[in-house]
């Protein structure tokens, strides 16, 4: 495929993925804020404990075969059938395991309430095979328009069920019911929109063609999931559900920019996979993506650090105030999360899934050990360990990119020098503004609005004034994209 045609496809895919994820994230953020004001940290902690288990199980559900369908040059009907039936058999086995092991898992957390929670949320495992194949085929074709409507329906249902049950006094069961409703409605909607009919006759033979790549992806995903939840496990095991609820809220607060940055992550793998035979082109595209993401989101996270003491109590409620300092500490991890998605896509497209996997497991081990010893000192200490180990993991993954693409220290320095300068300008103006407004005796809402406004304007002006060529190129590409979108919608 020519660079022009691929570029047009990627831009179209980006447009729909951006629209889809933007709306879904907005709905989810609004729902989360409302639920945070209606429920207690303990309610979120209960669901977080159960989600540690169900989330790990979910990593195994597709065996990495969905990504193998995307990455493989040619696929057949037999490949598609094999993926469905393999994931279906595994889903049944995984649910049976969770169902019968639920009492033992509850003892591990010293929390008997998660027994029924695990068994109810686990029902969504059976739905997964009906999503795996249609999502992979749509991603392979860079079609992100179709999933938009399924996601919208699911997100709306999540909010409706969760808020109604929370207002009715169901506590953590409001969150559980909302999660189950989300998966059920989204799965049904996706199958209807894609007209996907699962194969009736079991077929497994062609799974051998996908197994090698899929296993590597699954191992890497398991390593990443353990790393992203080992701190949750340690806090739930060594502290209690209230502490876990506060910590997960802090983690979620800093994850919003990373989620926004990851809105187009499904576009990265198919796009980079089509460049896998052209390393200079992949290297150039990767550098541009890093600069653009850092330019957009590093200043946002910087502002989050500054205004967290005002934002969290005002928006979420006073019961969440203890999560302010962990939020500020975890922001440093959020910066690395922003660039993780395109980095993983580049490594997968280059076939470096096993090399990426052992680095993920090393990261998980270091994170687990550090969090275990930090937990008795509180969630702030755990957050500090998570941020420090995250820096080490970023170095390990960057080294792998260096080996794969010859994208070394110079490449990263060029990609990040402009966004770093913008971030420093944003931080300076934001801190000075907050200090001045606070010294003048104004309240939290005034401090929040004034600081965000001044810091945002300074970051915007610094971006436009930056004389670096990669910054000018990123701004030019972003402006061109906005103009195309406005023109397309106007037309």
N, C-alpha and C positions, 0 to 999 in steps of 0.2 A: 504494500500500500504506500502511495506517495506521502511525503511529509505534509503536503497541503490537505489531502483528504483525511489523513489521520488527525491533523490539527482541527479540521472542521468537526469531525466526530467527537473529539475530546471536548471542544468548546460547547457543543450541543449537550453532551453528557453532563458536563460541569454545570450548565445552566439548569437542567432539571434536577440534578442532585442538590445543587445549592438551594433551589426553591423548595424542594421536598424537605431537606433537613432543616432549613431555616424555620419553616412552619411547624414542623414536628418538635423541634427544640423549643420554640417559643411556647407551644402548648404545654410541653412537659415542664418548662420552667415555671409557668403560671400555676400549673397544678401542684408542683412541688412546694411553691411558696404558700399556697393556700393550705395544703396538707400540713406543712410545718407549723402553721399557726393554729391548726385544729387539733393536732396530735402532739404527743410528748416524745422527747428523745428516746425513751424506753421503747415506744412502739416501733420506731425506726430501727432501733438496735435489735429487736426480735427478728424482724424481717431481714436485716443485714446478716445475722447469724445463719439463717436458713439459706440466704442467697450465696453465702460462701460455698456451701455444698452444691446447690443446684447450678451455680455458675460454673463450678469446676466440671460437673457432669456435662453441662452443655458444650464445653470445649471438645469433648469426645464424640458428640452426637454426629457430626458430619465426617469425622476421621480425616479432615482436611481434603476430602474428595471434591467438595464444592470449588475450592480454590484450584484443584487440579483440572477441573472442567474448564475453568477460566484460562489457565496458563497453557494448556495443551494446544498445539497447532491445529490438529484435526480430531474431532470426536464423532462418535457414531451413536445410533439409537441404542445399541447394546451398552455403551458406556453410561448413558442416561438411566437405563433400566437398572443397571448394576448399582449405581449410586443410590437410587431410591430404595431398593430392597435391602441393601447393606445398612443404610441408616435406619430403616424401619426395624430390622431385627435388633440392632444395637439399642434403639430407643426403648423397646420393650424390656430388654435385659437391664438397662440402666434404671428404668423406673422401678422394676422389681427389686433391684439392689437398694435403692433409696428407701423404698417402702419398708423393707424388712430391717434395714440398718438404722432407721430413724431413731428408735429408742437409744441405741448406743451412741449415736451422734449427739443426741440431747444430753446424755451424761457427760460427753466430752466438753460441752459448753456449760454444764451445770444449769441447764435451762430446759425444763420439761415442756414448756409451751411450744417449742419448735417441732415437736413430733408431728402434730397434725398439720402444721404449716408446711413442713417438708413434703408430706404426702399429698397435699393439695397443689402446691406449686409444681411438684414433680409430674403432675398430669400433663403439663405443657410439653414434656419430652415427646409424648406420642404425636404431637402436632408437628414437630420439627421436620420429619421427612417430607411433608407436603410443601414445605417452604424451600428446602435446600436446592432442589433441582431448578424450579422456576427462577429463583433469585440468581443462581449461577449462570443460567442461560441468558437472562436479561443483562447481567453484568458483563458477560462475554461479548454481547452485541453492543455494549456501551449504551444500553437502553435504560435510563433512569427516570423516564417519564411514567411508565406503568406503575412502579412501586409507590409513586407519590400518593395516589388516591388510597391505596391500601394502608399506607402509613397514617394518613390523615384520619381515616375512619378509626383505626386502632388507637391513636393518641386521644381522639375525642372521647372514645369509649372509656379509656383509662381514667381520664379526668372526671367524667360523669360518674362512673361507678365509685371511684375513690372518694370524691367529695361528698356524694350523697350518703355513703356508708359512714364516713367520718362524722358528718353532722348528726347521724343517727346514733352515734356513740359506740360503734363497733371497734374502735381502737385499731390495733395492728391488723385486724381482719379486713379493714378497709383497704389497706395497702396490698394485702394478699389477693383479695378479690379483684382489685384493679389490675394487677399483673396478669392474672389468669384471663380476665376479660380482654386485655390488650392482645395477648397471644392468640386467643381463639378468633376474635374478630379480624385481626390482621391476616391470619392464615387463610381464613375463608375468603376474605376479600381478594387476596393475591391469587388464589386458585381460580376465582371467578373471572378476574380481569385478564389473566393470562390464558384462560381456558385450558388449564393444565389438568389432565386426567392421569392419575397414577397408573402404571402398568399392572395388570391383573396377574400376570404370570411371573413368578419369581425368576430372576436371572442374576447370576453373580460372576460369570466367567470373565467378562471384560474388566472386572475390577483390578486385575493384575496390571493393566496398563496405567492405572492411575495411582496405584498403591504407593509406589516409591516416593513420588513428589508429595502426595497427600500425607503420608506418615511424617515426613520432615516438617510440613506445615503444622500438623497437629502437635508435634513435639515442641515446636517453637511457641505455639499458642498456649500449650500447657505451662511451659516455662514462664511465659509472660503473665498468664492468669495467676499462677501461684505468687509471682512477684507482686502483682497488683492487689492481691487479697491476703497475703500472709500477715500483713500488719492488722487487718481486720480480725483474722483468726486469733492472733496473739492477744489483742485487746479483749475480744470476747471471751477468751479462755482465762486470762489472768486478771482481768478487771470485771466489768459487768455490762449489761445491755445498755444502760444509760450512757456510760463512757463511750461505748461503740457507736451509739446513735449520734453523740456529739462529734465524734471523729469522722464518721462517714459524711456528716453534713459539711464539715470543713473540707473534706476531700472533694465532695460534689461541687462545692462552691468554686474551687479553683479549676475544676474539670470542665466547666462550661466553655471557656475559651478553647480548650483542647478539643472539645466535642465540635465546636464550630469550625475549628481548623480541620477536623477530621471529616467534615461534611462531604468533601469530595474524595475521601480516601478510596472508595470503591472505584473511582476513575483511574487512580494511579496504577494499579496492578495491570489491567489490560493495556493501558497506554504504554507503560514501561516495558511490558512483555513484547510489544511490537517493535521495540527499539533494541531488544537484547542482542542483535547482531551488529549494532552500530553504537559502540561504547562512547565515542566523542559526543554523539547526539544525546545519549542518555545522561552523560556527565553534565552537559550544558543545561538540559532540562531540569535535572535534579538541583543544580545550583540556583536556577531561577525560582524554582518552587520554594526552596529554603528561604531565600531572600524575601519573597512575597509573603509567606506565612509569618516569618519573624517580624516583618515590617507592620503587618496588620495586628498581630496579637501580643507581641512583647510589651508594647506600651499599655495594652489593656490590662495585662496581669500586673504591671507596675502600679497602675491606678488602684487595682484591687487590694494590693498590699497596704496602700496609704489609707483607703477609706473603709477597710474592713471593720474597724471599731465602731463606726457609725452605721454602716450598711446592714450588718447582721442583726443587731438588736432592733433597728427600725423596721426592716423588711420581714425578717423571720420571727421576731419576737424576743423578749428578754430571756426566755428559757434557753436560748441558743448562744448567749453571750460567752460561755466558756470555750466556744469553738473559734473565737476570734484569733487568738495567737496561733493555734495549729494551722488555721487557714493561711495566715501570713507566712508561716514557715514553709508550707507545702506549695506555695506559689512557685518556688524555685524548681520543684519537680514538674509543675505544670508547663514550664517553658520547654523542658525536654519532651514532654508528652506531645506538644504541638508539632515537633519535627519528627516524631517517631513514625507516624503513618507513612509519609513519603519515603522515609528511610527503609522501612520494612518492605514496602512495595518494590523498591529498587533491588533489595537483596533477594526477594522472592523471584523477581523477574530474571535475576542473574543466576538463579539456582542455588543460592547459598543458604538453603533452609536448615541444613544440619549444623553448619557453622554458627548460624544465628541461634539455633536451639540450645547448644551447650552454653553459650553466653547468657541466655535467659535463665537457665537452671543455676548457673553460678550466681547470677544476680539474685535469684530467689533465695538461695542458701544464705548469702550474706545478709540479705534483708531480714530473713527470719531470725537469724542469730542476733542481729542488732536489735530488732524489735523486742525479742524475748527478754533481753537484759534491760532494755529501756522502759518496758511497760510498767514496772513497779514505781517508776518516777513520774508517771502520768502520760497523758496523750500528747503533751507538748514535746516530751522527750522522744516519743515514738515518731512524731512528725519530723523531728530533727534528723533522726537516723534514716528515715525514708528519703529525705531530701539529699543527704550526703551520699547514700548508696546509689541514688538515682544519677548523680553526677558521674560516679564510677562506671555505671552501666552505659551511659551516653558515650564515654570514652571508648569502651569496648566495642560498641556497635559502630562508632565512627571509624575505628581501626579496621573493621571488616569492610566498610564502604571503601576505605583507602585501598585495601587489597583487591576488591572486586572491580572498582571503577578507576583506580588511580586518582581518586578524589581525596587528597590529603589535607594537611594542615593549611596550606595556602588556599585551597578551595573553600574550606569552612571559614577561614578568616575573611576572605573576600565576600562570602555570602552573608556573614553576620556583622561586618564592621558598621555598615550603615544603620541597620536596625538597632544595634547596641548604642550608637550615638543618639539616636532618636529616643531610646528608652531612658538614657541618662538625662536628657533634656526634660522629658516628661516627669521623671522622678523629682528633679530639682524644683521645677515650678510647682508640682503637686504638694511637696513637703512644705515649701515656703507658704503657699496659699493656705494650707490647712492650719499651719502655725499662726498665721495672721488672723484668720477667722476665729480660731479657738481663743486666741489672746483677747480678741475684741468682745468675748463673752457670749457669742451666739450659740444656739443649740445644735443638736446633732443633724437635723434635716438641712439647716443652712450650711453647715460644714460640709456635708455630703455633696450637696448640689454645687456649691462654689468650687470645691476641690476638683470634682469630676469635670466641671466645665473648663476651668483654667488649665488643668493638666491635658485635657483632650485637645484644646486649641493649641497649646504649646507643642504637643506631639505632631499635630497636623502641620503646623507651620514648619517645624524642624524637618519633617519628611519632604515637604515641597522645596525647602531651601538647601537640602543636602546635595553637594556637588558631585557625589560619587556616581560613576556610570551605571553600576548595577542598580542603584536606587532609582535613578532616572528611568532606566529600562522598566523596572517593576512598576513605578508610578504610571508610565506610559501604557504598559500592558493593562493595568487595572482600569485606567480611564477609558482605554479603547474597549475593554470588556463591558464597562458600564454603558458606554454609548451604544454598543451593539444591542445590549439588552433593552435599553430604553427605546431604541429604534425598532427592535423586533416587536415589543409590546405595543408601541404606538401604531405600528403598521397593522 
